[in-house]
Amino acid sequence: MNLKKIALTVIGGVGYGNISDTDAIQIKTKYGNVEIQILHPEKSAKIVLISRHQGKRHVPPHQVNYKALIAAAQKIGAPVLSVNSVGSMKPEILSGEFVIPNDFLDLTKSRENTFYDKRAVHVDMSNPYCCRLRRILGFVLEGRKRCYTEGVYACTEGPRFETKAEIRMYSQFADVVGMTGVPEVVLAKEAGLCYASLCLVTNPAAGLCPEILTVDEIQEGVVKNQKEVLEVVTALAKVLGNDTESDHGFGACSCREAVQNSEI
């Protein structure tokens, strides 16, 4: 399989990493083998799907092998879209809506969060997500469900849900909360990848509704919106497959040079 023809790599969790009508292959990385699925919605805009769970029923978010996933994405070389299910911490952001975050809070504790354990490499994270890919994603989402083209994503350690007190604190600084966006975004920046996140709001966060948050509610939100998410992914890949840096005024980015001049 010629990976150079891939227009977009999509990293997803439950519901997005195991789609029918795909070709599965293994990519070897120093952090472990990664199974990828190649989807063919358009011959000119092939899509790679990478499941965070890698064939298992479910891997807890704090045990996902993020290094292997991003190392595989780096070998593919295409822009990366991370699909994240999130809870809303703001009353105006409703279930079923989309958020394209432009920043994040790292509230994780025990995850391997860098490729540079033995070197002093300090990557600038002023703009953690690819500005250009975010603009293209916003363009693709125009006319669809309500979409917030900016927002702060708070990533918690999990696997437990957050307490009401935690949500009250986090909501002072962030808009949505999830468990899988970090260290994925950090590793992608270190790998020089164009990386953006499509956050699907599946539920209000703890304390924002009278009912107790359940796993069923989140899974129902994913299933209910899976078709539209895949439509967005397909449309994004089509634009990327035909895009030049001047098309639609998207401009350029500096993601590939993120690590330059970062080592002491």
HUHU-V403408 format. One record per backbone hydrogen bond with DSSP energy under -0.5 kcal/mol. CO is the residue of the C=O (numbers start at 1). NH is the residue of the N-H. If there is no record, write none. Layout:
# HUHU-V403408
co->{CO/CO}
nh->{NH/NH}
This chain:
# HUHU-V403408
co->{1/2/3/5/7/8/9/10/10/11/12/13/13/21/22/23/25/27/29/32/34/35/36/37/37/38/39/42/46/46/47/48/49/50/51/53/60/61/64/65/66/67/68/69/70/71/72/73/79/80/80/81/81/82/82/84/86/86/87/88/90/92/94/97/98/99/99/103/105/105/107/111/115/119/120/120/121/125/130/131/132/133/134/135/136/137/138/139/141/146/147/148/151/151/151/152/152/152/153/153/154/154/155/163/164/165/166/167/169/170/170/175/176/177/178/181/183/184/185/186/187/188/189/193/194/195/196/197/198/198/199/199/200/200/201/203/205/214/215/216/217/218/219/220/221/222/223/225/226/227/228/229/230/231/232/233/234/235/236/237/238/239/239/244/245/246/247/254/255/257/258/259/262}
nh->{3/5/6/46/79/48/81/12/50/83/52/16/17/40/24/38/36/34/32/29/27/51/25/39/49/23/47/45/7/8/39/10/37/12/54/56/63/64/66/69/70/71/72/73/74/75/76/77/9/82/196/11/83/84/198/200/202/203/177/205/93/94/97/201/148/101/199/153/107/155/157/113/117/121/122/264/123/128/134/135/136/137/138/139/140/141/142/142/144/98/149/100/102/103/153/154/175/176/105/155/156/178/107/167/168/169/170/171/172/173/174/89/154/87/156/185/187/188/189/190/191/193/192/195/80/130/82/199/84/200/99/201/86/202/96/88/208/218/219/220/221/222/223/224/225/226/226/229/230/231/232/233/234/235/236/237/238/239/240/241/242/242/243/247/251/249/250/257/258/260/124/262/122}
